């Protein structure tokens, strides 16, 4: 059966936009290290130069800054004051700053960052927690995306959209502004920091950007695999993601109920030392379950009584077909169907070409593989081969809506698009695996 029979590429291209900027902390140092004595001396030279301005010159300079940057960011003066407060520990003993001096000093320790200048990719999709304005027979959704800007630092950003009753897709317009959350709580543990973040409720979803906030994430929050997790009547949105420190990677967990406040925590155990973990959307046999790749080659099924600790595991899928001979991995959390758990996979083949396939796992015992796609469902087309990393299509999660799978996917680690898959046709195509 040909790919076109059950998969339909859309034309909803989400491309990186270098005009979307945010103000981020700037230090006269090589980020992300803390300020050393020389750096603190430089910081105090900046303060001294500001304090040497007379009151009119300082006011004129602040007015010029506001004229230049106002409209590109929310609450700039408030942000400037907050940044001056954050830098206070680096400053030498000084008299009280005037309000204008404090705001101007704060401005010198911030910089604009174009957070998606290089790439907007590796999406995952979940139902929106608020379906009050969903179309009849349709669904509102939230899309998470990995954004990359200067220095190849990865952050997490969001979009919203609609699936209509007829299965057609639309993505809501993106607002011009962007914002970072406030860190409202942080606890240091032997395994790493646990943090709580909160955005202002009146900020549009597409404004919200989550940057690295802990040492383990300092060089990137990568490839979040969001899933709507149900435990009885309670719904929680979890995502595993790869935290990259610049030296090491590990899997961590982010949790939210509303996509306004978020809780981030490290995952523990041997299985969390790799990347690409994906949580099942409900417990199985009273335990949490995860698909993971512990050996950079095969896919494992892992159970745990504790959402934060993952050990051991059983290899359930290994490279079998030429398009996945190098390695396989998961493409997001399993999707529950009547037939079983649909697990989207990626395979790496000749010339490091990434394609997306699928496997069907038994619903009560996911270690049993019921079917696999012998050929890729989706691969890089000639028009989709060029980009930061050529010959790659990739996703971090899809959802089911009625009789089809809604599959957001990334192209060459640069931009994102959508495809839809008819479930019945996909099941029929996978039957050939069982008839070998």
Buried (B, 14 or more C-beta within 10 A) or exposed (E): BEBEEBBBBBEBEBEBBEEBBBBBBBBBBEEBEEBEEEBBEBBBEBBEEBBEBEEEEBBEBBEEBBEEBEEBBBEBBEBBBBBBEEBEEBBEEEEEBEEBBBBBBBBBBBBBBBBBBBBBBBBBBBBBBEEEEBBEEBBBBBBBBBBBBBEEBBBBBBBBBBBBEEBEBEBBEBEBBBBBBEBEEEEEEEBBBBBBBBBEEEBBBBBBBBBBBBEBBBBBBBBBBBBBBEEEEEBBBBBBBBBBBEEEBBBBBBBBEEBBBBBBBBBBBEBBBBBBBBBBBBBBEEEBBBBBBBEEBBBBBBBBEEBBBBEEBEBBBEBBBEBBEBBBBBBBBBBBBEBBBBBBBBBBBEEEBBBBBBBBBEBEEBBEBBBBBBBBBBBBEEEBBEBBBBBBBBBBBBBBBEEBBBBBBBBBBBBBBBBBBBBEBBBEBBEBBEEE
